[in-house]
Amino acid sequence: MEKNQAAQAKQAQAVQPRKPVKVVFRSGSRTLKIAAGLLIVFSMAALTALQWVHNGIQEQTRELGREAAAVEYANEELETKKNNVGTVQGIAQIARDELGLVDPDTMFIDPEG
């Protein structure tokens, strides 16, 4: 009989709905709040600094790209000059462009004179 009563008591407990659990958050310590605030502020400062560095690196990359394009253009011009040095036309062009010489058969007409 006692076993029967114990079994009935267990069934009664199992059938009874459980009370909802109430979760209460306690306010944290002041030190923890200050530490969390400082962590947020320093994180924001670090992200800002990283963005600034990133922008600087991007600008340097663009500037180096422009310099590389200018050097490439100069290199192509020098390659063309190098290929024309041994030719008659190349020598005449260098004489005209860099030395200011003119062909002896050239006739100048002075419009003021």
Secondary structure, DSSP 8 states (H G I E B T S, - for coil): -HHHHHHHHHHHHHHS-------------HHHHHHHHHHHHHHHHHHHHHHHHHHHHHHHHHHHHHHHHHHHHHHHHHHHHHHHTTSHHHHHHHHHHTT----TT-----TT-
